[in-house]
Amino acid sequence: MKILCWNTDDAVWMHWSQVVTVGISLFRVETLEEMSQALTATPSEYEYCFMYLGNESFSKDVEDVAKFCSKFPNQKKVVFPNQLSQSAALRLFSVGVNGQCAPYIGKEQLSLVLSVIDSGEIWGGRAFIQQLIQQSARPEITSNNALEHLSDRELSVAICISRGLSNKQIALELEITERTVKAHLTSTFKKTNTKDRLALALLIQTQNLVH
């Protein structure tokens, strides 16, 4: 597997090189423009994009990554911010970033992150995702038209998603298979016009369906 990395910090780059598992090759660029050019030239070459966000121009980097995400919506993207910012994280998740990790992530943790994202989930930790949901959920109750076409089972799966559960946890709780969970999610995303788990969770929160 090849991973294209935007990283301007030599120490962090060296760390990434040491924690990737056998079979993963990292390719470094020093600007997002170089990353865009590489993906445009060979769109199927890289399975992931890693992006390090340093302190010097953090806010600008966040917005540049957001623009990058809109240009390459189907590319798997993981950001490694050097500072904690819930507003930045929410911004990045909302535009399609698949995960957020600490720059000096451990080897086992990185393998877990990639495994979770490969399964179609967002990585950020359950508690962190819940904080994002609570922070961004609007207090007013919106129309439930977006949910009225869901079956009872699809609605149950959606509510589990808003609680931060993984597909495996949902399958255990509802006593169905993970394949069935994925099928319900695919149908639910289409019926509610949501693009990912976070967007669906936010929709459920606005309906006051989670207690």
N, C-alpha and C positions, 0 to 999 in steps of 0.2 A: 504494500500500500504506500502511495506517495502522498505526502502532506506538504502543501505550499505554505511557507511561514513568512509573515511580515514581522520582522524583529530587528530593532535598532540597538538592542542592548546585548553586548557580547557575553556578559555573565549569564544572563537568562538564556541566551542561545546555547551556550555550552551546557547548561543544565538540561534543557530540552533534549539535546543530543544524547545525554546520558540516561534519560528516563524512558525513552521510547523503547518498545519491545522489538524483538527480532522480527524482521519482515516489514518494518516500517522505515521508510526513507524520508528524511526531511530536506527540503529545498528552500534556501533562504533568499528573500528579497528585502530591500531596505525602504521601499515606498509602496503605497497602495497602488500607485499607477503601474509599477512593475508587476504587481500581483494581477491587476486587471489585464495587462497585456499578455501575461502567461496564460491566464484562463481563456482569453479570447483566442489565442493561437492554438491551444490544445485543450478544449473544454472538458474532455473526459480523462485527462491525464492525472488529475489530482482528486482524491476522494474527499480531502478536508482542506480547509484553510485555517491556520492558526494566526491570531493577530494579537500582538503585544501592545498594550496601551500604557505608555509611560506617563510620568507626572508633568513633563515640560509643556506639552500642548494637549492635555487630556481631553478637554471639552471639544476642541477642534477634531481630535482623533475620533471621538465618539460619533460626531456628525459625519465625518468622512467614511467611517465604517457603515453608518446607516445608508449613505448613498451607494456604497459598494454593494450592500445587501439588496438594494432595489435593482441593481444592475445584474446581479447574479443570484436570483431568488432560490434556485435549486441547488446551489452549492452548500455543503455542510460547513458551518462556520463556528469556531470556538474562539472566544476572546479571553485574554489574560490581562485584566487591568491591574495596574500597580497601586491603585487606591480604591477603597470601597465607596460606592455611590449607588444608592437604590434608584435614584432618578435616571442615572446613566444606564443601569442594568435594565430598567423597565423600557427605556427608549430602545435599547439594542434587542431585547427579546421581542418587542413589538414589531420590529422590522425583519425578523427572521433569523436572528442569531440562535444557534442550537444549544450553546452552553457557555458558561462563564466559570473560569477557574483561576486559582492563584498562580502567579508566574512561576513559583518554585514548587509546583505540584509534584507529589511523589509518583514513583513508577507504577505501583499497584493502583493508585487512585486514577491516574491517567488512563490506564487500561479499562477501568470501570467506566470512566466518562465516555470513552469511545464506544463501549459496549451498549451503554444506555442510549446514546444518540443513535446508534445503528438500529436499535429496536424501535425508533420513532419517537422517543421521548426527549424532553428538554432537560438538560443538566444544570442544576444550580443548587440542588439540595431541597428537600421537601419544605423545610421551614422557610427558606429564602423565597421559594416560589409562592408560598402562602402569604408572606409579607408583601410581595409584589401585588398579589391579587387584592389583598385588603387595602393596600395603599391606593390602588387605581380604581377600585370598584366605586361606582357612583352611589350616593345615598338614596337617590330617588328610585322608585320602581318604574321600570320601563315596560312597554307593551310586551306581552308574552307571545306575540305572533310568531317569533322566531322559534319557539319551542312547541307550538301547538301541533305540529305535524310529527313529532317524535313519538315512537311507541313507548310503552311503559318501561321496557327494558332499556331502550336507548336513553331515556331520561335518567334511569338509575345509573347507567354508566357515566353519563355526563356529570351527575352530581358527585360521583366518586372521583372523577377527574378534578372537580373544583376543590375537593378535599386533599388533593395532592397525591393520590394513590397511583401506583404503577399499574401496568396492565396485569402483572402477575397478582398483585394484591386485589385488584378488582375481580379477577377471575375467582379467587378464593372466596371473597366476600359474597359474590352473587352465584357461586357454585356453577360457573360456566368455564369453558376453555379460553385460553388466551387468544386463540384464533377467532373465537366468537366475539371476544372483546374488541379485537381489531376491526372485525366486520361491522360491529355496531358503531365504532368510532368513525369509520370511513363514511357510513351512511349519515351519521349525526353531523359531521363536518359539512357535508353537502347540503343537508336540510337546513342547517342554521347559518350557512354561508360564513363559517369560521374556518381559518386556515391551519390552526394548530391547537394544542392542548391549552395553552395559556389563554388564547382568545375565547375558547369555549368556557374555560373556568371563569373568566371575567363576565361572560354573558350570564352564566348561572348565578353568580354573585349578585348581579343587578336585579335578578328576579326574586331575591330573598328566599331561595329554595334550600340554602344550606343552613343547618342549625348546629 
